[in-house]
């Protein structure tokens, strides 16, 4: 258990250092990636909201013609 926790913490540390090095070497690449991720997340949120509103709207019941 302790060994697994140590390996996990080491992996997180190595990943954080790697991302920091990558961010310093290619700052524009990560900025573009973050912008694209925000765009995708906004589109998904809007689609979810539209679908949720469509489902929760009460259906109009047609009155029988007399």
VMD Tcl script that draws the C-alpha trace (Angstrom):
set ca {
  {0.00 0.00 0.00}
  {2.75 2.45 0.96}
  {4.79 1.43 -2.08}
  {1.82 2.09 -4.37}
  {1.21 5.48 -2.78}
  {4.89 6.37 -3.23}
  {4.80 5.37 -6.89}
  {1.64 7.40 -7.43}
  {3.10 10.51 -5.77}
  {6.31 10.10 -7.78}
  {4.30 9.88 -10.99}
  {2.35 13.03 -10.12}
  {5.60 14.86 -9.39}
  {7.27 13.72 -12.61}
  {4.16 14.67 -14.59}
  {4.02 18.13 -13.01}
  {7.69 18.78 -13.73}
  {7.25 17.55 -17.30}
  {4.26 19.83 -17.89}
  {6.15 22.80 -16.46}
  {9.10 22.14 -18.79}
  {6.76 21.75 -21.76}
  {4.90 24.95 -20.81}
  {8.15 26.91 -20.70}
  {9.38 25.54 -24.01}
  {6.07 25.83 -25.91}
  {3.87 28.45 -24.17}
  {1.66 29.09 -27.21}
  {0.82 25.42 -27.68}
  {-0.72 25.09 -24.23}
  {-2.57 28.40 -24.59}
  {-4.15 27.14 -27.81}
  {-4.95 23.81 -26.15}
  {-6.64 25.52 -23.20}
  {-8.63 27.78 -25.54}
  {-9.80 24.78 -27.57}
  {-10.76 22.89 -24.40}
  {-12.79 25.88 -23.17}
  {-14.53 26.09 -26.55}
  {-15.43 22.39 -26.50}
  {-16.62 22.57 -22.89}
  {-18.81 25.58 -23.66}
  {-20.35 23.84 -26.67}
  {-21.03 20.71 -24.62}
  {-22.60 22.77 -21.84}
  {-24.85 24.62 -24.30}
  {-25.91 21.35 -25.94}
  {-26.68 19.79 -22.56}
  {-28.65 22.85 -21.48}
  {-30.69 22.87 -24.71}
  {-31.43 19.15 -24.40}
  {-32.35 19.47 -20.75}
  {-34.73 22.34 -21.46}
  {-36.31 20.40 -24.31}
  {-36.90 17.38 -22.10}
  {-38.21 19.30 -19.10}
  {-40.62 21.48 -21.07}
  {-44.18 20.22 -20.64}
  {-45.62 18.93 -23.87}
  {-48.57 20.79 -25.27}
  {-51.55 18.45 -25.33}
  {-53.71 18.87 -28.40}
  {-57.35 19.36 -27.52}
  {-59.73 17.09 -29.40}
  {-61.73 18.89 -32.07}
  {-65.41 18.95 -31.25}
}
mol new
graphics top color blue
foreach p $ca { graphics top sphere $p radius 0.5 }
foreach p [lrange $ca 0 end-1] q [lrange $ca 1 end] { graphics top cylinder $p $q radius 0.2 }
display resetview
